[in-house]
Amino acid sequence: MKIRRKMDELLVKLKTRLDMAAEALPAQPGSGVVELVLIIVVLISLVLIFKGQLTSLIRTIFSQIDSSATSVF
């Protein structure tokens, strides 16, 4: 639960900073590309920060799928 709260706080801070950056940048053609790149950077950062938890979660999910598939066959 503590990790979830920290992640929520981080996302709020990132959204606030993105909003401030969007206000500072004049609306120009191609500004959608900048926003897309920023979103990709944020997503990659989150994956790198929570890499261990994500790996553990995926291993658990595939382990459960494997055990369920074994019982079917």
Biopython code that builds the backbone (N, CA, C, O; Angstrom):
import numpy as np
from Bio.PDB.StructureBuilder import StructureBuilder

atoms = [
    (1, "MET", "N", (0.833, -1.192, 0.000)),
    (1, "MET", "CA", (0.000, 0.000, 0.000)),
    (1, "MET", "C", (0.874, 1.250, 0.000)),
    (1, "MET", "O", (0.520, 2.271, -0.590)),
    (2, "LYS", "N", (2.022, 1.151, 0.673)),
    (2, "LYS", "CA", (2.937, 2.282, 0.747)),
    (2, "LYS", "C", (3.497, 2.626, -0.636)),
    (2, "LYS", "O", (3.646, 3.798, -0.982)),
    (3, "ILE", "N", (3.805, 1.587, -1.421)),
    (3, "ILE", "CA", (4.329, 1.800, -2.768)),
    (3, "ILE", "C", (3.260, 2.456, -3.633)),
    (3, "ILE", "O", (3.554, 3.344, -4.433)),
    (4, "ARG", "N", (2.014, 2.011, -3.466)),
    (4, "ARG", "CA", (0.904, 2.572, -4.249)),
    (4, "ARG", "C", (0.756, 4.065, -3.951)),
    (4, "ARG", "O", (0.548, 4.857, -4.869)),
    (5, "ARG", "N", (0.860, 4.456, -2.682)),
    (5, "ARG", "CA", (0.726, 5.855, -2.302)),
    (5, "ARG", "C", (1.865, 6.685, -2.903)),
    (5, "ARG", "O", (1.641, 7.788, -3.401)),
    (6, "LYS", "N", (3.082, 6.148, -2.851)),
    (6, "LYS", "CA", (4.223, 6.862, -3.421)),
    (6, "LYS", "C", (4.064, 7.009, -4.928)),
    (6, "LYS", "O", (4.379, 8.054, -5.497)),
    (7, "MET", "N", (3.569, 5.947, -5.573)),
    (7, "MET", "CA", (3.358, 6.006, -7.018)),
    (7, "MET", "C", (2.295, 7.049, -7.363)),
    (7, "MET", "O", (2.454, 7.799, -8.326)),
    (8, "ASP", "N", (1.218, 7.099, -6.585)),
    (8, "ASP", "CA", (0.178, 8.101, -6.808)),
    (8, "ASP", "C", (0.729, 9.512, -6.630)),
    (8, "ASP", "O", (0.428, 10.404, -7.422)),
    (9, "GLU", "N", (1.538, 9.713, -5.588)),
    (9, "GLU", "CA", (2.126, 11.029, -5.353)),
    (9, "GLU", "C", (3.057, 11.413, -6.509)),
    (9, "GLU", "O", (3.075, 12.565, -6.942)),
    (10, "LEU", "N", (3.823, 10.443, -6.998)),
    (10, "LEU", "CA", (4.733, 10.702, -8.106)),
    (10, "LEU", "C", (3.956, 11.082, -9.361)),
    (10, "LEU", "O", (4.332, 12.012, -10.073)),
    (11, "LEU", "N", (2.876, 10.362, -9.627)),
    (11, "LEU", "CA", (2.066, 10.657, -10.806)),
    (11, "LEU", "C", (1.422, 12.040, -10.710)),
    (11, "LEU", "O", (1.318, 12.743, -11.715)),
    (12, "VAL", "N", (0.993, 12.431, -9.521)),
    (12, "VAL", "CA", (0.406, 13.763, -9.345)),
    (12, "VAL", "C", (1.462, 14.834, -9.607)),
    (12, "VAL", "O", (1.192, 15.830, -10.278)),
    (13, "LYS", "N", (2.658, 14.626, -9.077)),
    (13, "LYS", "CA", (3.733, 15.595, -9.301)),
    (13, "LYS", "C", (4.092, 15.679, -10.781)),
    (13, "LYS", "O", (4.289, 16.770, -11.317)),
    (14, "LEU", "N", (4.178, 14.527, -11.436)),
    (14, "LEU", "CA", (4.510, 14.524, -12.859)),
    (14, "LEU", "C", (3.431, 15.215, -13.675)),
    (14, "LEU", "O", (3.744, 15.969, -14.596)),
    (15, "LYS", "N", (2.163, 14.970, -13.353)),
    (15, "LYS", "CA", (1.074, 15.616, -14.074)),
    (15, "LYS", "C", (1.117, 17.122, -13.864)),
    (15, "LYS", "O", (0.901, 17.885, -14.805)),
    (16, "THR", "N", (1.392, 17.556, -12.647)),
    (16, "THR", "CA", (1.493, 18.982, -12.360)),
    (16, "THR", "C", (2.607, 19.611, -13.186)),
    (16, "THR", "O", (2.426, 20.679, -13.770)),
    (17, "ARG", "N", (3.750, 18.953, -13.234)),
    (17, "ARG", "CA", (4.878, 19.503, -14.004)),
    (17, "ARG", "C", (4.594, 19.490, -15.497)),
    (17, "ARG", "O", (4.972, 20.420, -16.210)),
    (18, "LEU", "N", (3.932, 18.443, -15.973)),
    (18, "LEU", "CA", (3.566, 18.405, -17.390)),
    (18, "LEU", "C", (2.579, 19.517, -17.726)),
    (18, "LEU", "O", (2.671, 20.136, -18.786)),
    (19, "ASP", "N", (1.629, 19.771, -16.816)),
    (19, "ASP", "CA", (0.675, 20.865, -17.034)),
    (19, "ASP", "C", (1.394, 22.213, -17.077)),
    (19, "ASP", "O", (1.089, 23.059, -17.917)),
    (20, "MET", "N", (2.349, 22.407, -16.168)),
    (20, "MET", "CA", (3.097, 23.655, -16.152)),
    (20, "MET", "C", (3.923, 23.805, -17.431)),
    (20, "MET", "O", (4.015, 24.899, -17.988)),
    (21, "ALA", "N", (4.520, 22.713, -17.891)),
    (21, "ALA", "CA", (5.308, 22.762, -19.118)),
    (21, "ALA", "C", (4.416, 23.045, -20.321)),
    (21, "ALA", "O", (4.802, 23.782, -21.229)),
    (22, "ALA", "N", (3.218, 22.456, -20.324)),
    (22, "ALA", "CA", (2.286, 22.681, -21.434)),
    (22, "ALA", "C", (1.843, 24.145, -21.477)),
    (22, "ALA", "O", (1.669, 24.706, -22.559)),
    (23, "GLU", "N", (1.660, 24.764, -20.315)),
    (23, "GLU", "CA", (1.274, 26.176, -20.267)),
    (23, "GLU", "C", (2.418, 27.078, -20.728)),
    (23, "GLU", "O", (2.187, 28.115, -21.350)),
    (24, "ALA", "N", (3.643, 26.681, -20.423)),
    (24, "ALA", "CA", (4.796, 27.500, -20.781)),
    (24, "ALA", "C", (5.110, 27.424, -22.273)),
    (24, "ALA", "O", (5.619, 28.380, -22.859)),
    (25, "LEU", "N", (4.805, 26.299, -22.869)),
    (25, "LEU", "CA", (5.093, 26.148, -24.295)),
    (25, "LEU", "C", (3.959, 26.740, -25.120)),
    (25, "LEU", "O", (2.787, 26.457, -24.868)),
    (26, "PRO", "N", (4.302, 27.551, -26.093)),
    (26, "PRO", "CA", (3.254, 28.074, -26.974)),
    (26, "PRO", "C", (2.712, 26.954, -27.863)),
    (26, "PRO", "O", (3.427, 26.016, -28.217)),
    (27, "ALA", "N", (1.443, 27.077, -28.209)),
    (27, "ALA", "CA", (0.830, 26.070, -29.073)),
    (27, "ALA", "C", (1.396, 26.216, -30.472)),
    (27, "ALA", "O", (1.145, 27.210, -31.154)),
    (28, "GLN", "N", (2.149, 25.237, -30.890)),
    (28, "GLN", "CA", (2.774, 25.252, -32.207)),
    (28, "GLN", "C", (2.545, 23.894, -32.856)),
    (28, "GLN", "O", (2.301, 22.895, -32.179)),
    (29, "PRO", "N", (2.630, 23.879, -34.170)),
    (29, "PRO", "CA", (2.549, 22.570, -34.821)),
    (29, "PRO", "C", (3.692, 21.682, -34.346)),
    (29, "PRO", "O", (4.838, 22.124, -34.261)),
    (30, "GLY", "N", (3.377, 20.443, -34.040)),
    (30, "GLY", "CA", (4.389, 19.522, -33.547)),
    (30, "GLY", "C", (4.456, 19.470, -32.040)),
    (30, "GLY", "O", (5.203, 18.661, -31.491)),
    (31, "SER", "N", (3.688, 20.318, -31.341)),
    (31, "SER", "CA", (3.738, 20.271, -29.879)),
    (31, "SER", "C", (3.129, 18.979, -29.360)),
    (31, "SER", "O", (3.446, 18.560, -28.247)),
    (32, "GLY", "N", (2.261, 18.337, -30.137)),
    (32, "GLY", "CA", (1.719, 17.036, -29.742)),
    (32, "GLY", "C", (2.810, 15.983, -29.680)),
    (32, "GLY", "O", (2.738, 15.052, -28.878)),
    (33, "VAL", "N", (3.818, 16.128, -30.522)),
    (33, "VAL", "CA", (4.943, 15.200, -30.526)),
    (33, "VAL", "C", (5.725, 15.335, -29.222)),
    (33, "VAL", "O", (6.145, 14.338, -28.635)),
    (34, "VAL", "N", (5.916, 16.564, -28.779)),
    (34, "VAL", "CA", (6.635, 16.802, -27.525)),
    (34, "VAL", "C", (5.884, 16.149, -26.364)),
    (34, "VAL", "O", (6.491, 15.505, -25.508)),
    (35, "GLU", "N", (4.579, 16.316, -26.342)),
    (35, "GLU", "CA", (3.790, 15.707, -25.276)),
    (35, "GLU", "C", (3.885, 14.193, -25.319)),
    (35, "GLU", "O", (3.998, 13.547, -24.277)),
    (36, "LEU", "N", (3.842, 13.625, -26.512)),
    (36, "LEU", "CA", (3.948, 12.178, -26.658)),
    (36, "LEU", "C", (5.296, 11.679, -26.162)),
    (36, "LEU", "O", (5.369, 10.652, -25.486)),
    (37, "VAL", "N", (6.349, 12.391, -26.489)),
    (37, "VAL", "CA", (7.690, 12.006, -26.031)),
    (37, "VAL", "C", (7.772, 12.091, -24.513)),
    (37, "VAL", "O", (8.362, 11.215, -23.880)),
    (38, "LEU", "N", (7.194, 13.125, -23.919)),
    (38, "LEU", "CA", (7.205, 13.251, -22.460)),
    (38, "LEU", "C", (6.446, 12.103, -21.799)),
    (38, "LEU", "O", (6.888, 11.574, -20.779)),
    (39, "ILE", "N", (5.325, 11.720, -22.365)),
    (39, "ILE", "CA", (4.555, 10.600, -21.815)),
    (39, "ILE", "C", (5.361, 9.312, -21.904)),
    (39, "ILE", "O", (5.370, 8.518, -20.964)),
    (40, "ILE", "N", (6.033, 9.102, -23.023)),
    (40, "ILE", "CA", (6.860, 7.903, -23.177)),
    (40, "ILE", "C", (7.997, 7.899, -22.160)),
    (40, "ILE", "O", (8.308, 6.857, -21.582)),
    (41, "VAL", "N", (8.614, 9.045, -21.940)),
    (41, "VAL", "CA", (9.702, 9.150, -20.957)),
    (41, "VAL", "C", (9.182, 8.820, -19.557)),
    (41, "VAL", "O", (9.853, 8.120, -18.799)),
    (42, "VAL", "N", (8.001, 9.316, -19.211)),
    (42, "VAL", "CA", (7.419, 9.031, -17.895)),
    (42, "VAL", "C", (7.135, 7.542, -17.758)),
    (42, "VAL", "O", (7.439, 6.955, -16.720)),
    (43, "LEU", "N", (6.562, 6.922, -18.776)),
    (43, "LEU", "CA", (6.254, 5.493, -18.712)),
    (43, "LEU", "C", (7.525, 4.655, -18.576)),
    (43, "LEU", "O", (7.564, 3.709, -17.790)),
    (44, "ILE", "N", (8.549, 4.998, -19.331)),
    (44, "ILE", "CA", (9.811, 4.268, -19.228)),
    (44, "ILE", "C", (10.415, 4.443, -17.839)),
    (44, "ILE", "O", (10.954, 3.491, -17.274)),
    (45, "SER", "N", (10.330, 5.645, -17.288)),
    (45, "SER", "CA", (10.853, 5.899, -15.939)),
    (45, "SER", "C", (10.121, 5.050, -14.905)),
    (45, "SER", "O", (10.748, 4.475, -14.015)),
    (46, "LEU", "N", (8.801, 4.972, -15.021)),
    (46, "LEU", "CA", (8.024, 4.163, -14.081)),
    (46, "LEU", "C", (8.392, 2.685, -14.185)),
    (46, "LEU", "O", (8.493, 1.994, -13.171)),
    (47, "VAL", "N", (8.589, 2.207, -15.399)),
    (47, "VAL", "CA", (8.983, 0.809, -15.580)),
    (47, "VAL", "C", (10.345, 0.562, -14.944)),
    (47, "VAL", "O", (10.547, -0.462, -14.291)),
    (48, "LEU", "N", (11.275, 1.482, -15.126)),
    (48, "LEU", "CA", (12.606, 1.315, -14.533)),
    (48, "LEU", "C", (12.565, 1.387, -13.012)),
    (48, "LEU", "O", (13.291, 0.661, -12.333)),
    (49, "ILE", "N", (11.717, 2.261, -12.477)),
    (49, "ILE", "CA", (11.619, 2.407, -11.022)),
    (49, "ILE", "C", (11.023, 1.150, -10.392)),
    (49, "ILE", "O", (11.484, 0.691, -9.347)),
    (50, "PHE", "N", (9.990, 0.597, -11.038)),
    (50, "PHE", "CA", (9.275, -0.543, -10.462)),
    (50, "PHE", "C", (9.598, -1.848, -11.184)),
    (50, "PHE", "O", (8.763, -2.751, -11.232)),
    (51, "LYS", "N", (10.796, -1.955, -11.742)),
    (51, "LYS", "CA", (11.186, -3.123, -12.523)),
    (51, "LYS", "C", (11.105, -4.401, -11.687)),
    (51, "LYS", "O", (10.579, -5.411, -12.156)),
    (52, "GLY", "N", (11.605, -4.370, -10.485)),
    (52, "GLY", "CA", (11.593, -5.557, -9.626)),
    (52, "GLY", "C", (10.181, -6.036, -9.318)),
    (52, "GLY", "O", (9.891, -7.229, -9.404)),
    (53, "GLN", "N", (9.304, -5.103, -8.959)),
    (53, "GLN", "CA", (7.925, -5.465, -8.643)),
    (53, "GLN", "C", (7.201, -5.987, -9.880)),
    (53, "GLN", "O", (6.427, -6.940, -9.790)),
    (54, "LEU", "N", (7.448, -5.368, -11.037)),
    (54, "LEU", "CA", (6.799, -5.812, -12.273)),
    (54, "LEU", "C", (7.273, -7.210, -12.663)),
    (54, "LEU", "O", (6.467, -8.046, -13.072)),
    (55, "THR", "N", (8.563, -7.467, -12.540)),
    (55, "THR", "CA", (9.104, -8.778, -12.862)),
    (55, "THR", "C", (8.504, -9.841, -11.962)),
    (55, "THR", "O", (8.121, -10.914, -12.428)),
    (56, "SER", "N", (8.423, -9.549, -10.690)),
    (56, "SER", "CA", (7.836, -10.491, -9.732)),
    (56, "SER", "C", (6.367, -10.749, -10.053)),
    (56, "SER", "O", (5.917, -11.894, -10.017)),
    (57, "LEU", "N", (5.631, -9.712, -10.361)),
    (57, "LEU", "CA", (4.219, -9.857, -10.691)),
    (57, "LEU", "C", (4.028, -10.712, -11.947)),
    (57, "LEU", "O", (3.166, -11.590, -11.972)),
    (58, "ILE", "N", (4.820, -10.463, -12.974)),
    (58, "ILE", "CA", (4.699, -11.221, -14.219)),
    (58, "ILE", "C", (5.068, -12.679, -13.999)),
    (58, "ILE", "O", (4.408, -13.568, -14.538)),
    (59, "ARG", "N", (6.106, -12.943, -13.222)),
    (59, "ARG", "CA", (6.484, -14.335, -12.921)),
    (59, "ARG", "C", (5.366, -15.047, -12.178)),
    (59, "ARG", "O", (5.067, -16.205, -12.469)),
    (60, "THR", "N", (4.748, -14.371, -11.226)),
    (60, "THR", "CA", (3.643, -14.970, -10.477)),
    (60, "THR", "C", (2.470, -15.277, -11.397)),
    (60, "THR", "O", (1.879, -16.354, -11.316)),
    (61, "ILE", "N", (2.136, -14.348, -12.257)),
    (61, "ILE", "CA", (1.016, -14.551, -13.180)),
    (61, "ILE", "C", (1.289, -15.736, -14.102)),
    (61, "ILE", "O", (0.425, -16.595, -14.274)),
    (62, "PHE", "N", (2.478, -15.791, -14.696)),
    (62, "PHE", "CA", (2.785, -16.895, -15.606)),
    (62, "PHE", "C", (2.896, -18.220, -14.860)),
    (62, "PHE", "O", (2.574, -19.265, -15.425)),
    (63, "SER", "N", (3.333, -18.202, -13.639)),
    (63, "SER", "CA", (3.374, -19.418, -12.834)),
    (63, "SER", "C", (1.966, -19.953, -12.605)),
    (63, "SER", "O", (1.730, -21.157, -12.703)),
    (64, "GLN", "N", (1.031, -19.053, -12.300)),
    (64, "GLN", "CA", (-0.356, -19.465, -12.107)),
    (64, "GLN", "C", (-0.967, -19.976, -13.406)),
    (64, "GLN", "O", (-1.721, -20.949, -13.393)),
    (65, "ILE", "N", (-0.654, -19.337, -14.516)),
    (65, "ILE", "CA", (-1.151, -19.784, -15.812)),
    (65, "ILE", "C", (-0.593, -21.164, -16.129)),
    (65, "ILE", "O", (-1.318, -22.036, -16.608)),
    (66, "ASP", "N", (0.690, -21.362, -15.863)),
    (66, "ASP", "CA", (1.326, -22.644, -16.140)),
    (66, "ASP", "C", (0.707, -23.758, -15.303)),
    (66, "ASP", "O", (0.438, -24.844, -15.815)),
    (67, "SER", "N", (0.482, -23.495, -14.024)),
    (67, "SER", "CA", (-0.100, -24.523, -13.164)),
    (67, "SER", "C", (-1.554, -24.815, -13.565)),
    (67, "SER", "O", (-2.002, -25.960, -13.499)),
    (68, "SER", "N", (-2.269, -23.791, -13.971)),
    (68, "SER", "CA", (-3.648, -24.002, -14.423)),
    (68, "SER", "C", (-3.678, -24.785, -15.740)),
    (68, "SER", "O", (-4.522, -25.662, -15.926)),
    (69, "ALA", "N", (-2.768, -24.470, -16.637)),
    (69, "ALA", "CA", (-2.707, -25.162, -17.916)),
    (69, "ALA", "C", (-2.327, -26.630, -17.721)),
    (69, "ALA", "O", (-2.819, -27.497, -18.443)),
    (70, "THR", "N", (-1.467, -26.910, -16.763)),
    (70, "THR", "CA", (-1.054, -28.277, -16.477)),
    (70, "THR", "C", (-2.254, -29.085, -15.978)),
    (70, "THR", "O", (-2.410, -30.251, -16.340)),
    (71, "SER", "N", (-3.093, -28.474, -15.154)),
    (71, "SER", "CA", (-4.238, -29.203, -14.617)),
    (71, "SER", "C", (-5.287, -29.472, -15.700)),
    (71, "SER", "O", (-6.044, -30.437, -15.595)),
    (72, "VAL", "N", (-5.341, -28.640, -16.730)),
    (72, "VAL", "CA", (-6.304, -28.843, -17.820)),
    (72, "VAL", "C", (-5.844, -29.972, -18.708)),
    (72, "VAL", "O", (-6.654, -30.804, -19.117)),
    (73, "PHE", "N", (-4.556, -30.022, -19.018)),
    (73, "PHE", "CA", (-4.035, -31.075, -19.897)),
    (73, "PHE", "C", (-3.607, -32.226, -19.039)),
    (73, "PHE", "O", (-3.131, -33.237, -19.556)),
]
sb = StructureBuilder()
sb.init_structure("model")
sb.init_model(0)
sb.init_chain("A")
sb.init_seg("    ")
for serial, (resi, resn, name, xyz) in enumerate(atoms, 1):
    if name == "N":
        sb.init_residue(resn, " ", resi, " ")
    sb.init_atom(name, np.array(xyz, "f"), 0.0, 1.0, " ", f" {name:<3s}", serial, name[0])
structure = sb.get_structure()
